[in-house]
Every structure is written in structure tokens, then in C-alpha cells.
Amino acid sequence: MPKGIVVAGLSGGSGKSVVAVGLVAAFAGQGHKVVPFKKGPDYIDAGWLQLAAGQPCYNLDPYLMNPAAIRHSFAQHCQGTAMAIVEGNRGLFDGVNIEGAYSTAELSLDLKLPVLLVVDCTKATRTIAALVLGCQKLDPRVMLKGVVLNRLGTARHEAVVRQAVEQYTGLPVVGAIPRSRIDIFPQRHLGVTPHQEHQGAEQATGMLADMANKYLDLQKIEAFMAVVQTVGTDEKPMLKNITGPKVRIGILKDAAFQFYYPENLEALENEGAELVEINAMTSARLPELEGLYIGGGFPETSARRLADNSAFRLSVKRAAESGLPIYAECGGLIYLGESILLDGEEYPLAGVFPVRFGLHRKPQAHGYTELLVSGQNPFYPAGERIKGHEFRYSTVLSWQGSQADLSLTMERGVGFMDGRDGLVFNNVLALYTHIHALATPGWAGSLVAKAKEFRQGRGVAEILKKV
């Protein structure tokens, strides 16, 4: 039976990602089959966990997903593995309200998993014990099992903190990581640099595995893990829903477009899609497809290469004009725009929508979103409510459109403009909000259904002959 544990911190930046990725890499290096999970809306940390494990990292989001969906996904993806490591987000008890709703602590209780607490010990000694003790007392239901001390200075610093924590809390210290001058996860405008754009990503995960082997008591941490709970008889796992021949749905997947939940891709396959990965910077044109999904990412960091591939950009525009179903999120929305202005230079994009984008120094939207479908679009019925999230530094410099062209009304969040989101053109829907397939179960079926309709008409191969 697989076993699992939650890696949590006192706050964001405590070092829980370093510990979580290190644990995954170390246990995988010992020959264990490890499945990683990331709590909350996150693609970048999940990407590093995936690289360390050598298999997909799945997201568990209590705000977007109901408890049954979380249990289904967790239990299903743990099948056939030895252990599950769940990385939390923010501080252990941080949620959306004073009760800590949707927090890492709440997720650990729902999954019945113990917690390994990572604490940043910078410029503190005995106070660390008080902080850990506070976590114990705030909610005794949470199964705190051990503590990892991070960013320690001298050997004396470690000894004092270790003794204080163990004396006052009774919890064992199972790791002591010294302060390091090497920034394994360098930061940039959206946080940690994605592993796809980190030139030494494999070396970095190797360093984290070495760190875990050297400074963490892996044997004790493994002993803390609890057996993963199976789903109840009234909670059915996700089922395949494939009827008839598959439709080919393209996925732009490269350094510019990398934000895809594995669950979203699985959901499309469950509905009967054959997924075709495409590099927007090196492919000459779109291959033969019946649909296209463009996720988020960093088109701004690859703007020159995207712009230089004019033949591919033109093939996307022609396909959109001819009715190819296209679903685009955030970075995908930007790519379908007219251009992006960066440091005084304008880079042409696909030109499906008459929008010019720029990049701001500060976040323009950050957090969960709730949307009401208020206008016609290819994928969502009117009146449906959608939950998702947005995180962007991009801004709309100009748009030759009107509010009536936007099909989604923001009930929470910023959206594209004036409290709305969702640009529509033919069978294209592009929006800033990212969705999770387990929170929006009709999404995958709608995209596949549109792709089947398109195939009954004509495929994209005929369209691209004119490019």
C-alpha cells in the first residue's frame, strides 16, 4: 500500500519546495516510485516536483475542487506507487478566511496524512520552538510528526534550535539544512524559474537529492508516512468515456507554453482525444488537427522566437479563421493577440484578436477567479459558473473591441477588462483564467465535442494547404 506525507511551511518562502523536491528526488533515487502532488494553483513548483519524480505531479486544490474530487484524484494517482509527497502552499494554516478554509492543514486532515513542518530559522533560536508549539496548539487534529530546520547558520545555532524544538514540543527534528549561497530556484517576475527554462534543471534536482540524503533523516520521514486512504464505495474514480474514433487535439508545449495541469490532459484523453504536442517556436505549421489547446506560460520570455516563426503564427490564424476549435488560457490568450510590447520593441503574434499586450512590473491579477458565463462562446453554456485562477503581469495596451465581445462576467478576480473575460472568435475562446478539469468537469467534453464537429466538416490539413 502506498504511504504519504504533506510537506508544509510556516509561510511562503520557508523552504518547503526545496525540502519537497529534495525528498522526491532522494526517494526516487533509492528506487521508490514516488508520485508528487502540489496543493493549490501552481504550475512551476509542480513542474520541479514532476522533474524530480520522473512522472506527473498532480494538483490538489480545495478551493477549486470538492473534497470527493480531491480524494478521487489522490487515491487514483497513488495506485501502483510506493509513496506520495504532497507539497503545501503558503503557511500551514493559511486559507481564505479566519477559519483557515482551504488551507494546507485542512487538506492534510481531508487526506488523513501527517505533516512534516519546514521552518526558516534565520536570525532566531528558541523562538522557533514557540512557533512550532503554536502550530501544535492551534489545531491539535493536524498530525504534526516532525520538523525540518532550514537556513541554519553555525553548528551552535543548529544545536540550540534543535534542543528547544524537541524539548518544548516533543516533536523530533528530522532535518537541519544549513544556509546556502547557491540559489537552486532562482526567482523572476512570476516567482521561481520553471524547470523548462532552467539550463541546469537536472543538475539542480540532483543537488537537492544530495541535500536531502545529507541533511534529512529519510528513514524517519518514511516511517512517519501514513497509508493512503482508498476512496469509499460511494466515490467512484474518474471513468473513461471514449466512444468512436479519437480526435486529434494539439497542445502547444515548449518553453513559452508550459502551464498544463496533467489532470486537464488526462480529462481530454478520457473524452477521446489524441494529444499532439507542438512547439510553437520550431514547428513550421500546425499539423493536422481537430482542436487546439494553448495553455499558459511565458510568451514574453520567448517573444522573439515566437515572432520569428511567422509561418507557424499564420497557420494558427488561418486555422482560427476556418473554425478550428481553440481554447487558450493566459499565455495562450496573449499568443492569439496582435502583438506584445517589451522594452520598447513590439513582437508580432498570431493576430487572431486585435489586442496589443504589454508587461507591467507589478502583478496585474493574482488569485482565484469565479466567472459567470454571460455570452455566447464555443465551450460553456450560458449561466454556468466557473472557478479558476489568474496570475499575470501582462496588461492590455489596446483592444479594438467592446465589452459585448467578452463572454464571461467576473464575479471574483480581474479578468481581461472591465470585469469581464473570454474573447470569442469563431470557435476560439481565449481568457486569462486558468481552469482545472476536476473543478470544471464539462470543459474537456465540450472541447472534444467541438473537435468532433469540426472533423465532420473538414480538418485543418485542407486549411493549411492555403498557408
VEXROLO-812800 format. One line per 8 residues: number of its first residue (from 1); their letters; for each residue x, y, z of C-alpha. Coordinates in nm, 4 decimals. Last residue first. Example, Ala and Ser with C-alpha at 12.3 -4.5 7.8 and 13.67 -1.06 7.14 Angstrom:
// residues 2
2 = SA = 1.3670:-0.1060:0.7140 | 1.2300:-0.4500:0.7800
//
This chain:
// residues 467
467 = VKKLIEAV = -0.0862:2.8919:-4.5922 | -0.3506:2.7638:-4.8368 | -0.2662:2.3974:-4.7771 | -0.3220:2.4752:-4.4109 | -0.6985:2.4716:-4.4472 | -0.7053:2.1260:-4.6022 | -0.4905:1.9893:-4.3181 | -0.7151:2.1594:-4.0593
459 = GRGQRFEK = -0.9871:1.9065:-4.0986 | -1.3218:1.9472:-4.2701 | -1.6834:1.9343:-4.1660 | -1.7276:1.6182:-3.9629 | -1.3870:1.6852:-3.8130 | -1.5037:2.0235:-3.6845 | -1.7992:1.8670:-3.5086 | -1.5668:1.6119:-3.3489
451 = AKAVLSGA = -1.3377:1.8916:-3.2280 | -1.6370:2.0725:-3.0807 | -1.7293:1.7577:-2.8882 | -1.3690:1.7217:-2.7664 | -1.3671:2.0779:-2.6351 | -1.7052:2.0353:-2.4690 | -1.6104:1.7038:-2.3087 | -1.2928:1.8543:-2.1648
443 = WGPTALAH = -1.4740:2.1527:-2.0129 | -1.7703:1.9731:-1.8552 | -1.5820:1.8699:-1.5406 | -1.4825:2.2222:-1.4366 | -1.3258:2.1649:-1.0944 | -1.1684:1.8338:-1.1960 | -1.0590:1.9920:-1.5258 | -0.8741:2.2773:-1.3569
435 = IHTYLALV = -0.9274:2.6188:-1.5125 | -0.6849:2.9022:-1.5847 | -0.8426:3.2467:-1.6182 | -0.6954:3.4991:-1.8622 | -0.9338:3.4035:-2.1392 | -0.9366:3.2876:-2.5015 | -1.2304:3.1117:-2.6661 | -1.1966:3.0227:-3.0347
427 = NNFVLGDR = -1.4684:2.8506:-3.2376 | -1.5498:3.1648:-3.4430 | -1.3860:3.4449:-3.2445 | -1.4544:3.4840:-2.8733 | -1.2647:3.6748:-2.6055 | -1.3379:3.5488:-2.2531 | -1.3092:3.7888:-1.9623 | -1.5123:4.0613:-1.7938
419 = GDMFGVGR = -1.4788:4.2988:-1.5013 | -1.3822:4.5975:-1.7137 | -1.1013:4.4148:-1.8966 | -0.9416:4.0736:-1.9332 | -1.0234:3.9150:-1.5976 | -0.9851:4.0863:-1.2620 | -1.0973:3.8406:-0.9957 | -1.4289:3.7349:-0.8442
411 = EMTLSLDA = -1.7718:3.7603:-1.0022 | -1.6060:3.8205:-1.3393 | -1.8512:3.8096:-1.6296 | -1.7643:3.5817:-1.9217 | -1.8486:3.6225:-2.2917 | -1.6443:3.9296:-2.3818 | -1.7417:4.0820:-2.7183 | -2.0115:4.2923:-2.5508
403 = QSGQWSLV = -1.7351:4.4762:-2.3658 | -1.6163:4.6174:-2.6963 | -1.3284:4.5523:-2.9331 | -1.0219:4.7084:-3.0879 | -0.8008:4.6485:-2.7886 | -0.5027:4.8485:-2.6729 | -0.2298:4.8207:-2.4103 | -0.3791:4.5212:-2.2286
395 = TSYRFEHG = -0.1516:4.4244:-1.9390 | 0.0749:4.1310:-1.8666 | 0.1990:4.0678:-1.5141 | -0.0267:3.7708:-1.4646 | -0.1699:3.5290:-1.2133 | -0.5254:3.4052:-1.2628 | -0.7312:3.1314:-1.1016 | -1.0333:2.9144:-1.1748
387 = KIREGAPY = -1.3967:2.8625:-1.0837 | -1.6661:2.8576:-1.3491 | -2.0372:2.9299:-1.3203 | -2.2694:2.8205:-1.5992 | -2.5485:3.0613:-1.6970 | -2.4903:3.0370:-2.0701 | -2.3361:2.7076:-2.1759 | -1.9546:2.6828:-2.1958
379 = FPNQGSVL = -1.7426:2.5682:-2.4911 | -1.7944:2.7625:-2.8136 | -1.8958:3.1008:-2.6710 | -2.2151:3.3014:-2.6392 | -2.2430:3.5423:-2.3509 | -2.2995:3.5545:-1.9749 | -2.0963:3.2599:-1.8499 | -2.0437:3.3620:-1.4886
371 = LETYGHAQ = -1.6876:3.3640:-1.3614 | -1.5169:3.2997:-1.0311 | -1.1465:3.3701:-1.0004 | -0.8756:3.2747:-0.7547 | -0.5677:3.4869:-0.7121 | -0.3312:3.7331:-0.8752 | -0.4077:3.9979:-1.1333 | -0.1985:4.2865:-1.2679
363 = PKRHLGFR = 0.1165:4.1791:-1.0853 | 0.3792:4.4563:-1.0767 | 0.6477:4.5436:-1.3297 | 0.3952:4.5515:-1.6123 | 0.4240:4.3690:-1.9454 | 0.2499:4.4795:-2.2642 | -0.0238:4.3431:-2.4852 | -0.1751:4.4658:-2.8111
355 = VPFVGALP = -0.5150:4.3145:-2.8916 | -0.6912:4.2733:-3.2266 | -0.7634:3.9003:-3.1760 | -0.6457:3.6208:-3.4078 | -0.3207:3.8079:-3.4694 | -0.0811:3.5177:-3.4150 | 0.1918:3.7321:-3.2579 | 0.4016:4.0275:-3.3730
347 = YEEGDLLI = 0.6773:4.1490:-3.1366 | 0.6958:4.5179:-3.0480 | 1.0177:4.6592:-2.9058 | 1.0204:4.9336:-2.6422 | 1.1252:4.7111:-2.3577 | 0.8577:4.4529:-2.4423 | 0.5455:4.5275:-2.6466 | 0.3341:4.2214:-2.7321
339 = SEGLYILG = 0.1490:4.1763:-3.0605 | -0.1826:4.1063:-3.2340 | -0.3243:3.8650:-2.9784 | -0.3546:3.4867:-3.0041 | -0.0243:3.4491:-2.8195 | -0.1557:3.6626:-2.5336 | -0.4596:3.4387:-2.4897 | -0.2314:3.1338:-2.4850
331 = GCEAYIPL = -0.0239:3.2975:-2.2133 | -0.3484:3.3415:-2.0172 | -0.5549:3.0393:-2.1257 | -0.6490:2.9403:-2.4816 | -0.9162:2.7011:-2.6137 | -0.9183:2.6596:-2.9914 | -1.1828:2.4867:-3.2032 | -1.0720:2.5170:-3.5693
323 = GSEAARKV = -1.3302:2.7331:-3.7471 | -1.1575:2.8484:-4.0657 | -1.0466:3.1822:-3.9218 | -0.8883:3.0005:-3.6282 | -0.6966:2.7695:-3.8642 | -0.5786:3.0667:-4.0687 | -0.4534:3.2425:-3.7555 | -0.2718:2.9331:-3.6293
315 = SLRFASND = -0.1107:2.8762:-3.9711 | -0.0001:3.2393:-3.9797 | 0.1762:3.2080:-3.6457 | 0.3504:2.8930:-3.7702 | 0.4725:3.0668:-4.0845 | 0.5866:3.3707:-3.8858 | 0.8252:3.1790:-3.6625 | 1.0271:3.4934:-3.5862
307 = ALRRASTE = 0.7548:3.6239:-3.3571 | 0.7602:3.3148:-3.1361 | 1.1413:3.3264:-3.1248 | 1.1398:3.6949:-3.0334 | 0.8656:3.6589:-2.7724 | 1.0257:3.3714:-2.5816 | 1.0394:3.5415:-2.2412 | 0.7091:3.7205:-2.3090
299 = PFGGGIYL = 0.5330:3.4003:-2.4168 | 0.5803:3.2803:-2.0585 | 0.3317:3.0109:-1.9703 | -0.0367:2.9476:-2.0023 | -0.2124:2.6799:-2.2002 | -0.2944:2.6633:-2.5694 | -0.5402:2.3833:-2.6521 | -0.6077:2.3105:-3.0211
291 = GELEPLRA = -0.8775:2.1065:-3.1951 | -0.9416:1.8844:-3.4974 | -0.5798:1.8632:-3.6021 | -0.3495:1.8027:-3.8999 | -0.0193:1.9607:-3.8051 | 0.0101:2.3322:-3.7294 | 0.2947:2.4997:-3.9139 | 0.6730:2.5009:-3.9472
283 = STMANIEV = 0.7244:2.3838:-3.5894 | 1.0246:2.5394:-3.4113 | 0.8909:2.8186:-3.1905 | 0.5328:2.6993:-3.1417 | 0.6496:2.3523:-3.0385 | 0.3590:2.1098:-3.0764 | 0.2444:1.8171:-2.8630 | -0.0353:1.6081:-3.0162
275 = LEAGENEL = -0.2985:1.4730:-2.7786 | -0.5343:1.2006:-2.9006 | -0.8714:1.2930:-2.7591 | -1.1493:1.0527:-2.6600 | -1.3129:1.2025:-2.3539 | -1.0677:1.0336:-2.1172 | -0.7844:1.1766:-2.3271 | -0.9192:1.5275:-2.2720
267 = AELNEPYY = -0.9528:1.4588:-1.8988 | -0.5973:1.3247:-1.8850 | -0.4689:1.6487:-2.0378 | -0.6624:1.8543:-1.7853 | -0.5490:1.6280:-1.4991 | -0.1874:1.6797:-1.6028 | -0.2446:2.0507:-1.5317 | -0.0889:2.2491:-1.8106
259 = FQFAADKL = 0.1302:2.5550:-1.7779 | 0.4192:2.5021:-2.0213 | 0.3713:2.7392:-2.3126 | 0.6770:2.9544:-2.3907 | 0.9461:2.6930:-2.3215 | 0.7526:2.4348:-2.5235 | 0.4121:2.2687:-2.5315 | 0.1405:2.3943:-2.7634
251 = IGIRVKPG = -0.1126:2.1129:-2.7282 | -0.2901:1.9873:-3.0411 | -0.6117:1.7909:-3.0267 | -0.6505:1.4948:-3.2605 | -0.9936:1.3336:-3.2362 | -1.0309:0.9697:-3.1394 | -1.2549:0.7263:-3.3238 | -1.5854:0.6225:-3.1650
243 = TINKLMPK = -1.6746:0.6327:-2.7965 | -1.4291:0.7068:-2.5172 | -1.5667:0.7979:-2.1753 | -1.3034:0.6602:-1.9416 | -1.4002:0.6743:-1.5755 | -1.2825:0.9008:-1.2955 | -1.2931:0.7199:-0.9628 | -1.6295:0.6482:-0.7988
235 = EDTGVTQV = -1.6966:0.7811:-0.4511 | -1.9929:0.5996:-0.2981 | -1.7843:0.2892:-0.2262 | -1.5287:0.4979:-0.0425 | -1.1959:0.6093:-0.1849 | -0.8783:0.4428:-0.0599 | -0.6793:0.6032:0.2216 | -0.3042:0.6316:0.1687
227 = VAMFAEIK = -0.1079:0.4587:0.4441 | 0.0596:0.7133:0.6688 | 0.4163:0.8403:0.6453 | 0.6134:0.8975:0.9644 | 0.8393:0.5956:0.8994 | 0.9430:0.7479:0.5655 | 1.0498:1.0630:0.7471 | 1.2456:0.8574:0.9995
219 = QLDLYKNA = 1.4365:0.6718:0.7267 | 1.4946:0.9889:0.5266 | 1.6683:1.1669:0.8107 | 1.7399:1.4882:0.6217 | 2.0754:1.6689:0.5861 | 2.2922:1.4511:0.3606 | 2.0392:1.2487:0.1631 | 1.8113:1.5501:0.1255
211 = MDALMGTA = 2.0960:1.7740:0.0104 | 2.2156:1.5114:-0.2393 | 1.8627:1.4869:-0.3803 | 1.8501:1.8662:-0.3986 | 2.1794:1.8755:-0.5869 | 2.0471:1.6164:-0.8327 | 1.7336:1.8253:-0.8797 | 1.9552:2.1212:-0.9656
203 = QEAGQHEQ = 2.1734:1.9207:-1.2057 | 1.8640:1.8143:-1.3973 | 1.7458:2.1763:-1.4110 | 2.0792:2.3253:-1.5164 | 1.9607:2.5395:-1.8057 | 1.6467:2.6452:-1.6200 | 1.3817:2.7361:-1.8774 | 1.1864:2.4090:-1.8670
195 = HPTVGLHR = 1.2496:2.3902:-1.4910 | 1.0343:2.6988:-1.4439 | 1.2105:2.9970:-1.2789 | 1.0586:3.0530:-0.9348 | 0.8285:3.3535:-0.8980 | 0.6317:3.5214:-1.1749 | 0.8789:3.8073:-1.2303 | 1.1975:3.6112:-1.1617
187 = QPFIDIRS = 1.3396:3.3949:-0.8864 | 1.6278:3.1469:-0.8940 | 1.5444:2.8003:-0.7534 | 1.8798:2.6442:-0.6615 | 2.0028:2.9709:-0.5146 | 2.3542:2.8817:-0.4026 | 2.4769:3.0858:-0.1059 | 2.3461:2.8230:0.1318
179 = RPIAGVVP = 2.2174:2.8355:0.4890 | 2.2470:2.4973:0.6527 | 1.9710:2.2349:0.6394 | 1.8790:2.0509:0.9591 | 1.6389:1.7598:0.9202 | 1.4406:1.5164:1.1296 | 1.3856:1.7344:1.4359 | 1.1638:1.5184:1.6552
171 = LGTYQEVA = 0.8478:1.6681:1.8020 | 0.8150:1.6831:2.1798 | 0.7159:2.0488:2.1501 | 0.9192:2.2233:2.4217 | 1.2209:1.9933:2.4476 | 1.2408:1.8876:2.0802 | 1.2093:2.2410:1.9468 | 1.4498:2.3918:2.2004
163 = QRVVAEHR = 1.7126:2.1197:2.1534 | 1.7071:2.1540:1.7736 | 1.7186:2.5339:1.7869 | 2.0158:2.5383:2.0260 | 2.2088:2.2689:1.8381 | 2.1510:2.4227:1.4954 | 2.2739:2.7647:1.6021 | 2.5762:2.6032:1.7692
155 = ATGLRNLV = 2.6639:2.4265:1.4436 | 2.6549:2.7661:1.2736 | 2.3987:2.9294:1.0454 | 2.0777:2.7403:0.9800 | 1.8697:2.8113:0.6735 | 1.6111:2.5379:0.7340 | 1.5098:2.3278:1.0341 | 1.2945:2.0316:0.9351
147 = VGKLMVRP = 1.0307:1.9332:1.1900 | 0.8459:1.6091:1.2550 | 0.5099:1.4421:1.3047 | 0.2467:1.7154:1.3023 | -0.0834:1.5322:1.2677 | -0.3349:1.8171:1.2441 | -0.6184:1.7438:1.4874 | -0.4423:1.9524:1.7530
139 = DLKQCGLV = -0.5396:2.2723:1.5695 | -0.3821:2.5903:1.7032 | -0.1843:2.4049:1.9714 | 0.0630:2.2181:1.7516 | 0.1160:2.5163:1.5232 | 0.1806:2.7356:1.8252 | 0.4368:2.4863:1.9525 | 0.6199:2.5134:1.6202
131 = LAAITRTA = 0.6322:2.8928:1.6514 | 0.7381:2.8784:2.0153 | 1.0124:2.6294:1.9334 | 1.1396:2.8626:1.6603 | 1.1540:3.1374:1.9224 | 1.4338:2.9434:2.0901 | 1.6725:3.0237:1.8039 | 1.6072:3.3022:1.5514
123 = KTCDVVLL = 1.8035:3.5060:1.2947 | 1.7077:3.2805:1.0012 | 1.5471:2.9595:1.1282 | 1.3099:2.9042:0.8361 | 1.0841:2.6194:0.9462 | 0.9693:2.3167:0.7451 | 0.6888:2.1136:0.9031 | 0.6370:1.7490:0.8035
115 = VPLKLDLS = 0.2650:1.6784:0.8224 | 0.0751:1.3512:0.8646 | -0.1930:1.2459:0.6130 | -0.5618:1.1812:0.6673 | -0.6424:1.3136:0.3164 | -0.9064:1.5534:0.4497 | -0.6925:1.6363:0.7508 | -0.3879:1.7125:0.5345
107 = LEATSYAG = -0.6037:1.9301:0.3079 | -0.7306:2.1312:0.6050 | -0.3741:2.1920:0.7229 | -0.2723:2.3017:0.3720 | -0.5514:2.5598:0.3870 | -0.8849:2.5548:0.2003 | -1.0644:2.7240:0.4917 | -0.8271:2.8642:0.7510
99 = EINVGDFL = -1.1009:2.9590:0.9997 | -1.0018:3.3259:0.9719 | -1.0681:3.3200:0.5970 | -0.9186:3.2226:0.2605 | -0.6603:2.9823:0.3957 | -0.3244:2.9961:0.5718 | -0.2889:2.7235:0.8365 | 0.0317:2.5580:0.7115
91 = GRNGEVIA = 0.1764:2.8755:0.5632 | 0.1844:2.9378:0.1894 | 0.1354:2.6236:-0.0186 | 0.1569:2.2536:0.0608 | 0.3791:1.9972:-0.1107 | 0.2281:1.6491:-0.1113 | 0.4614:1.3500:-0.1235 | 0.3059:1.0177:-0.2194
83 = MATGQCHQ = 0.4766:0.6831:-0.1681 | 0.5253:0.3386:-0.3160 | 0.3232:0.3762:-0.6345 | 0.0849:0.1461:-0.8223 | -0.2239:0.3452:-0.7333 | -0.1366:0.6850:-0.5888 | -0.2934:0.8631:-0.8868 | -0.6349:0.7121:-0.8150
75 = AFSHRIAA = -0.6249:0.7794:-0.4432 | -0.5292:1.1441:-0.4843 | -0.7673:1.2127:-0.7722 | -1.0661:1.0523:-0.6042 | -0.9899:1.2107:-0.2656 | -0.9631:1.5555:-0.4244 | -1.2821:1.5038:-0.6250 | -1.4661:1.3977:-0.3076
67 = PNMLYPDL = -1.3397:1.7024:-0.1176 | -1.4719:1.9482:-0.3802 | -1.2217:2.1034:-0.6184 | -1.1483:2.4700:-0.6865 | -1.0887:2.5906:-0.3322 | -0.9570:2.2556:-0.2054 | -0.6919:2.2464:-0.4791 | -0.4979:1.9227:-0.5198
59 = NYCPQGAA = -0.2626:1.9407:-0.8158 | -0.0942:1.6406:-0.9744 | 0.2770:1.5991:-1.0440 | 0.3488:1.3860:-1.3478 | 0.6344:1.1315:-1.3574 | 1.0130:1.1370:-1.3350 | 0.9874:1.2178:-0.9669 | 1.2355:1.5072:-0.9611
51 = LQLWGADI = 1.1108:1.6501:-1.2908 | 0.7500:1.6256:-1.1750 | 0.8326:1.8002:-0.8486 | 1.0017:2.0795:-1.0450 | 0.6981:2.1141:-1.2706 | 0.4622:2.1194:-0.9730 | 0.6638:2.4053:-0.8254 | 0.6066:2.5929:-1.1530
43 = YDPGKKFP = 0.2444:2.5038:-1.2249 | 0.0659:2.6158:-0.9098 | -0.2976:2.6604:-0.8129 | -0.3170:2.4933:-0.4732 | -0.1545:2.1908:-0.3147 | 0.1115:2.0188:-0.5208 | 0.1253:1.6409:-0.5541 | 0.4172:1.4075:-0.6176
35 = VVKHGQGA = 0.4009:1.0359:-0.7018 | 0.7080:0.8436:-0.5908 | 0.8109:0.5039:-0.7259 | 1.0930:0.4117:-0.4902 | 1.4287:0.3200:-0.6436 | 1.6527:0.4996:-0.3973 | 1.6860:0.7871:-0.6454 | 1.3080:0.8266:-0.6361
27 = FAAVLGVA = 1.3365:0.8679:-0.2587 | 1.6069:1.1319:-0.2981 | 1.4370:1.3226:-0.5820 | 1.1004:1.3305:-0.4060 | 1.2595:1.4329:-0.0773 | 1.4644:1.7070:-0.2413 | 1.1612:1.8389:-0.4292 | 0.9670:1.8582:-0.1026
19 = VVSKGSGG = 1.2558:2.0025:0.1008 | 1.3458:2.2734:-0.1515 | 0.9768:2.3478:-0.2044 | 0.9214:2.3716:0.1727 | 1.1947:2.6316:0.2060 | 1.0163:2.8866:0.4224 | 0.9464:3.1129:0.1250 | 0.5717:3.1082:0.1755
11 = SLGAVVIG = 0.4917:3.0745:0.5412 | 0.5224:2.8384:0.8381 | 0.5896:2.5555:0.5963 | 0.4288:2.2300:0.4877 | 0.5388:1.8938:0.3442 | 0.2439:1.6526:0.3498 | 0.3058:1.2778:0.3853 | 0.2055:0.9607:0.2058
3 = KPM = 0.2180:0.5819:0.2015 | 0.1339:0.3464:-0.0842 | 0.0000:0.0000:0.0000
//
